[in-house]
Amino acid sequence: MNAIDALRRSDREPLQRLLVGTGYFSEDEVAIALELIDVVLDRPEQKDYLIRVCRDDDAVLGYYCVGPTPATESTYDLYWIAVAQSMHGKGIGTALITHAEQLICSRGGRLVIAETSSRAQYDKTRRFYQSCGYQEVARIKGYYRPGDDLVVFGKYLSQP
């Protein structure tokens, strides 16, 4: 049975393999994800990032990282959500995003923002967000590089 719970130090290497293994993330993106994982592991008192991991027994299946958006009231960023390539299409992503939304609500959050790329390799990611009730709320042309837009999705967990 799959369980979603707090990040453990022993999760770092499996998460690194998972991030690389998805084929979605560049070397720089993996480094950024690992930097946030290290912040959570090395500074338990910090309140900027919350990471939860989905496991089946001790196998890491996926994870998410969320945090309150600075200088906002009750808005959270979904910084990362990733599922092991072998587990795509099996409901792990939906379980993770549902868990993230419940965690955010429990902390008084009302709005979740998720950013992604417009590149074709992220078509499934954008469809995933839409299937989970997120709407495209902004697009910045050429944000990452020419021809690669920033696509911003948002979902209200409670009405403003």
N, CA and C atoms as a LAMMPS dump frame, in Angstrom:
ITEM: TIMESTEP
0
ITEM: NUMBER OF ATOMS
480
ITEM: BOX BOUNDS ff ff ff
-5.0000000000000000e+02 5.0000000000000000e+02
-5.0000000000000000e+02 5.0000000000000000e+02
-5.0000000000000000e+02 5.0000000000000000e+02
ITEM: ATOMS id mol type element x y z
1 1 1 N 0.848 -1.191 0
2 1 2 C 0 0 0
3 1 3 C 0.885 1.242 0
4 2 1 N 0.524 2.218 -0.81
5 2 2 C 1.296 3.459 -0.901
6 2 3 C 0.988 4.367 0.279
7 3 1 N 2.041 5.005 0.794
8 3 2 C 1.894 5.967 1.877
9 3 3 C 2.615 7.251 1.47
10 4 1 N 2.06 8.376 1.895
11 4 2 C 2.687 9.677 1.657
12 4 3 C 3.033 10.253 3.024
13 5 1 N 4.317 10.515 3.22
14 5 2 C 4.729 11.083 4.499
15 5 3 C 5.97 11.95 4.328
16 6 1 N 6.5 12.387 5.444
17 6 2 C 7.6 13.359 5.451
18 6 3 C 8.863 12.8 4.804
19 7 1 N 9.639 13.707 4.263
20 7 2 C 10.935 13.4 3.668
21 7 3 C 11.872 12.822 4.72
22 8 1 N 12.609 11.781 4.314
23 8 2 C 13.639 11.183 5.169
24 8 3 C 14.995 11.379 4.49
25 9 1 N 16.037 11.404 5.294
26 9 2 C 17.383 11.55 4.727
27 9 3 C 17.67 10.433 3.72
28 10 1 N 17.174 9.247 3.969
29 10 2 C 17.409 8.104 3.07
30 10 3 C 16.68 8.252 1.731
31 11 1 N 15.803 9.249 1.616
32 11 2 C 15.068 9.483 0.361
33 11 3 C 15.893 10.251 -0.664
34 12 1 N 16.956 10.927 -0.235
35 12 2 C 17.658 11.846 -1.146
36 12 3 C 18.158 11.157 -2.408
37 13 1 N 18.89 10.075 -2.269
38 13 2 C 19.424 9.399 -3.461
39 13 3 C 18.317 8.821 -4.339
40 14 1 N 17.312 8.14 -3.761
41 14 2 C 16.221 7.663 -4.622
42 14 3 C 15.493 8.806 -5.339
43 15 1 N 15.349 9.947 -4.675
44 15 2 C 14.699 11.087 -5.332
45 15 3 C 15.568 11.63 -6.46
46 16 1 N 16.874 11.661 -6.257
47 16 2 C 17.769 12.104 -7.329
48 16 3 C 17.626 11.167 -8.535
49 17 1 N 17.635 9.866 -8.299
50 17 2 C 17.461 8.896 -9.395
51 17 3 C 16.104 9.074 -10.064
52 18 1 N 15.061 9.306 -9.264
53 18 2 C 13.719 9.509 -9.8
54 18 3 C 13.679 10.737 -10.706
55 19 1 N 14.246 11.85 -10.234
56 19 2 C 14.234 13.094 -11.014
57 19 3 C 14.97 12.919 -12.34
58 20 1 N 16.13 12.302 -12.298
59 20 2 C 16.904 12.065 -13.522
60 20 3 C 16.156 11.086 -14.422
61 21 1 N 15.583 10.05 -13.821
62 21 2 C 14.928 8.992 -14.567
63 21 3 C 13.651 9.391 -15.274
64 22 1 N 13.034 10.498 -14.864
65 22 2 C 11.809 10.919 -15.546
66 22 3 C 12.098 11.358 -16.971
67 23 1 N 13.325 11.866 -17.195
68 23 2 C 13.667 12.387 -18.51
69 23 3 C 13.116 13.779 -18.768
70 24 1 N 12.42 14.357 -17.801
71 24 2 C 11.818 15.676 -17.967
72 24 3 C 12.763 16.802 -17.586
73 25 1 N 13.574 16.574 -16.574
74 25 2 C 14.308 17.669 -15.954
75 25 3 C 15.742 17.748 -16.446
76 26 1 N 16.179 18.983 -16.685
77 26 2 C 17.571 19.217 -17.077
78 26 3 C 18.468 19.013 -15.864
79 27 1 N 19.748 18.969 -16.119
80 27 2 C 20.731 18.839 -15.036
81 27 3 C 20.581 19.99 -14.038
82 28 1 N 20.378 21.21 -14.545
83 28 2 C 20.196 22.371 -13.666
84 28 3 C 18.926 22.24 -12.833
85 29 1 N 17.857 21.751 -13.446
86 29 2 C 16.591 21.591 -12.712
87 29 3 C 16.734 20.541 -11.616
88 30 1 N 17.41 19.444 -11.912
89 30 2 C 17.641 18.42 -10.887
90 30 3 C 18.452 19.017 -9.738
91 31 1 N 19.449 19.811 -10.051
92 31 2 C 20.269 20.442 -9.009
93 31 3 C 19.419 21.355 -8.127
94 32 1 N 18.495 22.096 -8.723
95 32 2 C 17.618 22.978 -7.944
96 32 3 C 16.71 22.15 -7.037
97 33 1 N 16.127 21.082 -7.586
98 33 2 C 15.269 20.216 -6.78
99 33 3 C 16.044 19.638 -5.6
100 34 1 N 17.271 19.192 -5.847
101 34 2 C 18.085 18.631 -4.773
102 34 3 C 18.465 19.688 -3.747
103 35 1 N 18.656 20.906 -4.2
104 35 2 C 18.955 22.002 -3.271
105 35 3 C 17.8 22.19 -2.283
106 36 1 N 16.564 22.135 -2.776
107 36 2 C 15.408 22.281 -1.887
108 36 3 C 15.281 21.078 -0.958
109 37 1 N 15.541 19.893 -1.481
110 37 2 C 15.536 18.691 -0.641
111 37 3 C 16.56 18.848 0.483
112 38 1 N 17.749 19.336 0.145
113 38 2 C 18.797 19.532 1.157
114 38 3 C 18.403 20.579 2.19
115 39 1 N 17.724 21.629 1.762
116 39 2 C 17.265 22.645 2.718
117 39 3 C 16.331 21.998 3.746
118 40 1 N 15.4 21.198 3.266
119 40 2 C 14.447 20.555 4.179
120 40 3 C 15.164 19.568 5.106
121 41 1 N 16.112 18.814 4.572
122 41 2 C 16.831 17.841 5.39
123 41 3 C 17.782 18.499 6.389
124 42 1 N 18.452 19.567 5.971
125 42 2 C 19.508 20.161 6.797
126 42 3 C 19.029 21.276 7.717
127 43 1 N 17.855 21.812 7.439
128 43 2 C 17.341 22.918 8.252
129 43 3 C 15.894 22.642 8.648
130 44 1 N 15.683 21.71 9.555
131 44 2 C 14.309 21.328 9.905
132 44 3 C 13.465 22.473 10.471
133 45 1 N 14.12 23.53 10.934
134 45 2 C 13.372 24.671 11.486
135 45 3 C 12.806 25.589 10.401
136 46 1 N 13.283 25.461 9.161
137 46 2 C 12.831 26.351 8.088
138 46 3 C 11.35 26.092 7.79
139 47 1 N 10.682 27.11 7.291
140 47 2 C 9.247 27.005 7.009
141 47 3 C 8.903 27.34 5.558
142 48 1 N 9.937 27.45 4.701
143 48 2 C 9.711 27.831 3.313
144 48 3 C 9.277 26.674 2.427
145 49 1 N 9.703 25.461 2.753
146 49 2 C 9.447 24.312 1.891
147 49 3 C 8.94 23.131 2.704
148 50 1 N 7.934 22.471 2.171
149 50 2 C 7.389 21.256 2.756
150 50 3 C 7.504 20.169 1.698
151 51 1 N 8.123 19.066 2.049
152 51 2 C 8.289 17.972 1.093
153 51 3 C 7.66 16.714 1.671
154 52 1 N 6.863 16.056 0.832
155 52 2 C 6.266 14.781 1.187
156 52 3 C 6.594 13.781 0.086
157 53 1 N 6.778 12.527 0.507
158 53 2 C 7.232 11.473 -0.393
159 53 3 C 6.217 10.34 -0.391
160 54 1 N 5.923 9.822 -1.573
161 54 2 C 5.053 8.657 -1.721
162 54 3 C 5.939 7.425 -1.813
163 55 1 N 5.614 6.443 -0.957
164 55 2 C 6.401 5.213 -0.915
165 55 3 C 5.482 4.009 -0.996
166 56 1 N 6.045 2.931 -1.531
167 56 2 C 5.433 1.612 -1.455
168 56 3 C 6.459 0.768 -0.725
169 57 1 N 6.156 0.407 0.51
170 57 2 C 7.158 -0.143 1.416
171 57 3 C 8.259 0.916 1.528
172 58 1 N 9.475 0.607 1.102
173 58 2 C 10.536 1.606 1.183
174 58 3 C 10.909 2.173 -0.181
175 59 1 N 10.222 1.749 -1.246
176 59 2 C 10.52 2.262 -2.588
177 59 3 C 9.886 3.641 -2.758
178 60 1 N 10.681 4.604 -3.208
179 60 2 C 10.199 5.963 -3.452
180 60 3 C 9.505 5.995 -4.821
181 61 1 N 8.225 6.378 -4.83
182 61 2 C 7.439 6.405 -6.059
183 61 3 C 7.272 7.819 -6.616
184 62 1 N 7.347 8.823 -5.75
185 62 2 C 7.168 10.206 -6.172
186 62 3 C 7.252 11.132 -4.978
187 63 1 N 7.196 12.422 -5.287
188 63 2 C 7.237 13.4 -4.197
189 63 3 C 6.701 14.742 -4.686
190 64 1 N 6.434 15.607 -3.714
191 64 2 C 6.113 16.999 -4.036
192 64 3 C 6.806 17.913 -3.04
193 65 1 N 6.982 19.151 -3.485
194 65 2 C 7.532 20.212 -2.644
195 65 3 C 6.634 21.424 -2.815
196 66 1 N 6.086 21.911 -1.714
197 66 2 C 5.255 23.11 -1.721
198 66 3 C 5.788 24.073 -0.675
199 67 1 N 5.336 25.314 -0.75
200 67 2 C 5.705 26.279 0.267
201 67 3 C 4.876 27.536 0.135
202 68 1 N 4.727 28.248 1.237
203 68 2 C 3.996 29.512 1.178
204 68 3 C 4.732 30.506 0.292
205 69 1 N 3.979 31.203 -0.542
206 69 2 C 4.57 32.187 -1.439
207 69 3 C 4.896 33.441 -0.637
208 70 1 N 6.156 33.883 -0.645
209 70 2 C 6.526 35.075 0.124
210 70 3 C 5.666 36.287 -0.26
211 71 1 N 5.371 37.095 0.745
212 71 2 C 4.647 38.367 0.588
213 71 3 C 3.216 38.185 0.1
214 72 1 N 2.64 36.992 0.322
215 72 2 C 1.23 36.77 -0.003
216 72 3 C 0.518 36.289 1.247
217 73 1 N -0.801 36.327 1.185
218 73 2 C -1.616 35.806 2.266
219 73 3 C -2.317 34.549 1.764
220 74 1 N -1.897 33.403 2.245
221 74 2 C -2.558 32.12 1.971
222 74 3 C -2.318 31.554 0.586
223 75 1 N -1.321 32.057 -0.15
224 75 2 C -0.978 31.489 -1.452
225 75 3 C 0.242 30.593 -1.28
226 76 1 N 0.205 29.457 -1.958
227 76 2 C 1.304 28.495 -1.919
228 76 3 C 1.785 28.212 -3.328
229 77 1 N 3.079 27.922 -3.423
230 77 2 C 3.657 27.465 -4.682
231 77 3 C 3.818 25.957 -4.622
232 78 1 N 3.47 25.3 -5.73
233 78 2 C 3.813 23.895 -5.93
234 78 3 C 5.119 23.928 -6.701
235 79 1 N 6.231 23.775 -5.974
236 79 2 C 7.548 23.919 -6.584
237 79 3 C 7.919 22.697 -7.422
238 80 1 N 7.62 21.505 -6.901
239 80 2 C 7.989 20.279 -7.597
240 80 3 C 6.937 19.22 -7.349
241 81 1 N 6.658 18.467 -8.371
242 81 2 C 5.918 17.224 -8.232
243 81 3 C 6.513 16.308 -9.284
244 82 1 N 6.914 15.126 -8.855
245 82 2 C 7.554 14.188 -9.776
246 82 3 C 7.195 12.771 -9.359
247 83 1 N 7.009 11.936 -10.367
248 83 2 C 6.649 10.532 -10.16
249 83 3 C 7.626 9.682 -10.961
250 84 1 N 8.032 8.576 -10.375
251 84 2 C 8.932 7.649 -11.066
252 84 3 C 8.34 7.285 -12.424
253 85 1 N 9.194 7.278 -13.434
254 85 2 C 8.751 7.001 -14.808
255 85 3 C 7.916 5.717 -14.876
256 86 1 N 8.318 4.695 -14.166
257 86 2 C 7.609 3.412 -14.201
258 86 3 C 6.228 3.474 -13.563
259 87 1 N 5.942 4.557 -12.84
260 87 2 C 4.665 4.69 -12.14
261 87 3 C 3.721 5.69 -12.802
262 88 1 N 4.128 6.274 -13.937
263 88 2 C 3.258 7.224 -14.628
264 88 3 C 1.955 6.55 -15.027
265 89 1 N 0.858 7.281 -14.868
266 89 2 C -0.456 6.773 -15.256
267 89 3 C -1.09 5.835 -14.244
268 90 1 N -0.514 5.736 -13.047
269 90 2 C -1.037 4.804 -12.036
270 90 3 C -1.658 5.52 -10.839
271 91 1 N -1.899 6.82 -10.973
272 91 2 C -2.577 7.555 -9.911
273 91 3 C -1.678 8.144 -8.84
274 92 1 N -0.381 7.956 -8.954
275 92 2 C 0.537 8.483 -7.929
276 92 3 C 0.543 10.005 -7.953
277 93 1 N 0.615 10.606 -9.152
278 93 2 C 0.608 12.068 -9.256
279 93 3 C -0.659 12.67 -8.681
280 94 1 N -1.794 12.058 -8.987
281 94 2 C -3.067 12.552 -8.454
282 94 3 C -3.096 12.432 -6.935
283 95 1 N -2.607 11.316 -6.403
284 95 2 C -2.551 11.153 -4.948
285 95 3 C -1.643 12.205 -4.319
286 96 1 N -0.513 12.475 -4.966
287 96 2 C 0.416 13.475 -4.433
288 96 3 C -0.187 14.877 -4.45
289 97 1 N -0.803 15.264 -5.567
290 97 2 C -1.325 16.629 -5.645
291 97 3 C -2.522 16.797 -4.703
292 98 1 N -3.323 15.749 -4.542
293 98 2 C -4.44 15.799 -3.59
294 98 3 C -3.91 15.947 -2.169
295 99 1 N -2.875 15.208 -1.846
296 99 2 C -2.25 15.3 -0.521
297 99 3 C -1.683 16.704 -0.303
298 100 1 N -1.011 17.242 -1.323
299 100 2 C -0.444 18.594 -1.221
300 100 3 C -1.546 19.613 -0.954
301 101 1 N -2.648 19.499 -1.676
302 101 2 C -3.757 20.447 -1.492
303 101 3 C -4.342 20.331 -0.09
304 102 1 N -4.457 19.123 0.431
305 102 2 C -4.97 18.933 1.798
306 102 3 C -4.006 19.532 2.822
307 103 1 N -2.708 19.335 2.602
308 103 2 C -1.714 19.912 3.502
309 103 3 C -1.783 21.44 3.47
310 104 1 N -1.885 21.992 2.281
311 104 2 C -1.968 23.449 2.126
312 104 3 C -3.216 23.985 2.825
313 105 1 N -4.354 23.321 2.626
314 105 2 C -5.595 23.741 3.302
315 105 3 C -5.433 23.683 4.819
316 106 1 N -4.788 22.641 5.318
317 106 2 C -4.623 22.49 6.767
318 106 3 C -3.764 23.608 7.357
319 107 1 N -3.001 24.273 6.505
320 107 2 C -2.152 25.383 6.946
321 107 3 C -2.758 26.738 6.585
322 108 1 N -4.024 26.732 6.188
323 108 2 C -4.716 27.976 5.882
324 108 3 C -4.529 28.47 4.47
325 109 1 N -3.953 27.655 3.598
326 109 2 C -3.766 28.062 2.212
327 109 3 C -5.069 28.036 1.441
328 110 1 N -5.179 28.945 0.459
329 110 2 C -6.399 29.015 -0.346
330 110 3 C -6.138 28.964 -1.842
331 111 1 N -4.908 29.232 -2.26
332 111 2 C -4.563 29.279 -3.68
333 111 3 C -3.232 28.578 -3.89
334 112 1 N -3.191 27.708 -4.924
335 112 2 C -1.95 27.015 -5.283
336 112 3 C -1.545 27.469 -6.677
337 113 1 N -0.275 27.789 -6.825
338 113 2 C 0.288 28.194 -8.115
339 113 3 C 1.32 27.147 -8.528
340 114 1 N 1.245 26.713 -9.779
341 114 2 C 2.208 25.754 -10.332
342 114 3 C 2.71 26.307 -11.658
343 115 1 N 4.016 26.319 -11.828
344 115 2 C 4.62 26.83 -13.06
345 115 3 C 5.221 25.669 -13.841
346 116 1 N 5.135 25.755 -15.166
347 116 2 C 5.749 24.756 -16.026
348 116 3 C 6.139 25.384 -17.353
349 117 1 N 6.732 24.581 -18.181
350 117 2 C 7.221 25.018 -19.487
351 117 3 C 6.18 24.735 -20.567
352 118 1 N 6.283 25.476 -21.66
353 118 2 C 5.392 25.243 -22.804
354 118 3 C 5.958 24.215 -23.776
355 119 1 N 7.165 23.708 -23.513
356 119 2 C 7.757 22.723 -24.421
357 119 3 C 6.851 21.503 -24.556
358 120 1 N 6.916 20.873 -25.716
359 120 2 C 6.068 19.719 -26.015
360 120 3 C 6.236 18.601 -24.988
361 121 1 N 7.439 18.43 -24.459
362 121 2 C 7.644 17.353 -23.489
363 121 3 C 6.816 17.559 -22.218
364 122 1 N 6.304 18.772 -22.011
365 122 2 C 5.47 19.065 -20.844
366 122 3 C 3.975 19.064 -21.164
367 123 1 N 3.596 18.594 -22.345
368 123 2 C 2.166 18.5 -22.692
369 123 3 C 1.409 17.674 -21.652
370 124 1 N 1.971 16.519 -21.274
371 124 2 C 1.308 15.655 -20.282
372 124 3 C 1.205 16.361 -18.929
373 125 1 N 2.223 17.124 -18.582
374 125 2 C 2.21 17.848 -17.31
375 125 3 C 1.081 18.87 -17.294
376 126 1 N 0.946 19.62 -18.382
377 126 2 C -0.113 20.629 -18.448
378 126 3 C -1.495 19.969 -18.415
379 127 1 N -1.642 18.859 -19.127
380 127 2 C -2.926 18.136 -19.099
381 127 3 C -3.206 17.595 -17.694
382 128 1 N -2.167 17.153 -17.015
383 128 2 C -2.314 16.66 -15.642
384 128 3 C -2.862 17.763 -14.737
385 129 1 N -2.24 18.942 -14.794
386 129 2 C -2.737 20.044 -13.963
387 129 3 C -4.195 20.351 -14.283
388 130 1 N -4.515 20.407 -15.55
389 130 2 C -5.898 20.7 -15.937
390 130 3 C -6.853 19.618 -15.427
391 131 1 N -6.446 18.366 -15.502
392 131 2 C -7.31 17.274 -15.035
393 131 3 C -7.519 17.326 -13.527
394 132 1 N -6.626 18.002 -12.825
395 132 2 C -6.735 18.155 -11.371
396 132 3 C -7.43 19.45 -10.981
397 133 1 N -8.011 20.148 -11.949
398 133 2 C -8.776 21.353 -11.661
399 133 3 C -7.998 22.648 -11.705
400 134 1 N -6.765 22.61 -12.195
401 134 2 C -5.964 23.828 -12.326
402 134 3 C -6.29 24.49 -13.66
403 135 1 N -6.229 25.814 -13.662
404 135 2 C -6.464 26.578 -14.883
405 135 3 C -5.216 27.383 -15.224
406 136 1 N -4.972 27.529 -16.51
407 136 2 C -3.874 28.395 -16.925
408 136 3 C -4.27 29.827 -16.597
409 137 1 N -3.458 30.484 -15.784
410 137 2 C -3.768 31.846 -15.351
411 137 3 C -2.82 32.883 -15.936
412 138 1 N -1.691 32.422 -16.488
413 138 2 C -0.744 33.355 -17.097
414 138 3 C 0.209 32.579 -17.997
415 139 1 N 0.753 33.321 -18.96
416 139 2 C 1.766 32.765 -19.861
417 139 3 C 2.705 33.904 -20.224
418 140 1 N 3.996 33.647 -20.064
419 140 2 C 5 34.638 -20.434
420 140 3 C 5.799 34.051 -21.585
421 141 1 N 5.659 34.66 -22.747
422 141 2 C 6.329 34.182 -23.96
423 141 3 C 7.843 34.265 -23.821
424 142 1 N 8.517 33.21 -24.252
425 142 2 C 9.975 33.212 -24.28
426 142 3 C 10.64 33.34 -22.93
427 143 1 N 9.959 32.988 -21.869
428 143 2 C 10.481 33.162 -20.513
429 143 3 C 11.752 32.351 -20.276
430 144 1 N 11.713 31.069 -20.574
431 144 2 C 12.875 30.21 -20.327
432 144 3 C 13.944 30.38 -21.395
433 145 1 N 13.47 30.513 -22.623
434 145 2 C 14.332 30.729 -23.793
435 145 3 C 13.384 31.001 -24.95
436 146 1 N 13.873 31.515 -26.05
437 146 2 C 12.965 31.754 -27.185
438 146 3 C 12.2 30.48 -27.547
439 147 1 N 10.892 30.608 -27.654
440 147 2 C 10.038 29.474 -27.986
441 147 3 C 9.645 28.607 -26.801
442 148 1 N 10.083 28.96 -25.605
443 148 2 C 9.766 28.181 -24.398
444 148 3 C 9.145 29.118 -23.367
445 149 1 N 7.819 29.107 -23.339
446 149 2 C 7.067 30.003 -22.461
447 149 3 C 6.98 29.451 -21.041
448 150 1 N 6.801 30.36 -20.093
449 150 2 C 6.413 30.007 -18.738
450 150 3 C 4.893 29.909 -18.746
451 151 1 N 4.356 28.779 -18.305
452 151 2 C 2.913 28.595 -18.202
453 151 3 C 2.589 28.463 -16.718
454 152 1 N 1.723 29.349 -16.229
455 152 2 C 1.372 29.387 -14.817
456 152 3 C -0.055 28.859 -14.658
457 153 1 N -0.198 27.864 -13.79
458 153 2 C -1.502 27.309 -13.463
459 153 3 C -1.866 27.699 -12.045
460 154 1 N -3.145 27.841 -11.791
461 154 2 C -3.606 28.156 -10.452
462 154 3 C -4.865 27.387 -10.12
463 155 1 N -5.044 27.153 -8.837
464 155 2 C -6.259 26.496 -8.353
465 155 3 C -6.6 27.083 -6.996
466 156 1 N -7.853 27.564 -6.876
467 156 2 C -8.35 28.027 -5.588
468 156 3 C -8.863 26.82 -4.815
469 157 1 N -8.341 26.644 -3.62
470 157 2 C -8.796 25.57 -2.763
471 157 3 C -10.01 26.002 -1.967
472 158 1 N -10.144 27.309 -1.808
473 158 2 C -11.347 27.91 -1.216
474 158 3 C -11.528 29.239 -1.91
475 159 1 N -12.731 29.721 -1.941
476 159 2 C -13.012 30.965 -2.643
477 159 3 C -12.387 32.141 -1.906
478 160 1 N -11.828 33.099 -2.685
479 160 2 C -11.206 34.28 -2.065
480 160 3 C -12.256 35.166 -1.413
